[in-house]
């Protein structure tokens, strides 16, 4: 299959969802982060971060509703593709329980204007990107709290990996440079929690 790099979308949101265990009908969303990139002209962009933490009692429907309200109209949404959930599906079917739709399926139901791209990313590729941009990631054995604190960084790493692997070189250069300037300013701000 031939792959040709493409233009970066005019508006793109990278979504990171932190759960207390792998995505399933028994897991709870504990934090979300959305990193939105809006191209202003050929060489510039605006960047915005939304980052929230939730307790176990917050309803998934309320969180998904908040996500759908926050994503700009006609944006492209990228998120990590979830590994196959066949085991969870079999367990739910065996127990006579309905299998819950994924977060991206629920977002799609509420926002048909979005282009949704689940990305399959190897951890090594994300680690490479985070090392290049000096962005600290929560490690695989990290607590939920540590992962929640790093959700905004994780959304940025996902976008940067998309930029490096899927976009044309001139977008990589201009948006990467604009991002580094924005990141330097953001690094001076304290975490919200």
NORTARA-V948299 format. One record per backbone hydrogen bond with DSSP energy under -1.0 kcal/mol. CO is the residue of the C=O (numbers start at 0). NH is the residue of the N-H. E is the energy in kcal/mol with one decimal. If there is no record, write none. Layout:
# NORTARA-V948299
co={CO,CO}
nh={NH,NH}
e={E,E}
This chain:
# NORTARA-V948299
co={5,9,10,11,12,13,15,17,17,23,27,29,30,31,32,33,34,35,36,37,43,45,47,49,51,54,58,59,60,61,62,63,64,65,66,71,74,75,76,77,78,84,85,86,87,88,89,90,91,92,101,102,103,104,105,106,110,114,116,118,121,122,123,124,125,126,127,128,129,138,142,143,144,145,147,149,150,151,152,153,154,155,156,157,158,159,160,161,162,165,167,168,169,170,171,172,173,174,175,176,177,178,179,180,181,182,184,185}
nh={167,38,75,36,77,34,32,29,30,26,19,53,17,51,15,49,13,47,11,45,39,37,35,33,31,57,62,63,64,65,66,67,68,69,70,74,114,12,116,14,118,88,89,90,91,92,93,94,96,95,105,106,107,108,109,110,113,76,78,80,125,126,127,128,129,130,131,132,134,141,146,147,148,149,150,153,154,155,156,157,158,159,160,161,162,163,164,165,166,5,171,172,173,174,175,176,177,178,179,180,181,182,183,184,185,186,187,188}
e={-1.9,-2.8,-2.2,-3.1,-2.8,-2.5,-2.2,-3.3,-1.6,-1.2,-2.0,-3.1,-3.2,-2.6,-2.7,-2.1,-2.9,-1.9,-2.4,-2.6,-1.7,-2.6,-2.8,-2.7,-2.1,-1.5,-1.9,-3.0,-2.2,-2.1,-2.3,-2.6,-1.8,-1.4,-1.5,-1.2,-2.1,-3.0,-3.4,-2.8,-3.2,-2.5,-3.0,-2.4,-2.5,-2.7,-2.8,-2.0,-3.1,-1.2,-2.0,-2.3,-2.5,-1.9,-1.2,-2.0,-1.3,-3.4,-1.3,-3.0,-1.8,-2.9,-2.3,-2.2,-2.7,-2.3,-2.3,-2.1,-3.0,-1.8,-2.3,-2.8,-2.4,-1.4,-1.1,-2.5,-2.2,-1.7,-2.4,-2.2,-2.1,-2.9,-2.3,-2.3,-3.0,-2.4,-1.9,-2.7,-1.1,-2.2,-2.3,-2.5,-2.5,-2.4,-1.5,-2.1,-2.2,-2.5,-2.1,-1.8,-2.2,-3.2,-1.7,-1.2,-2.4,-2.5,-1.1,-1.9}
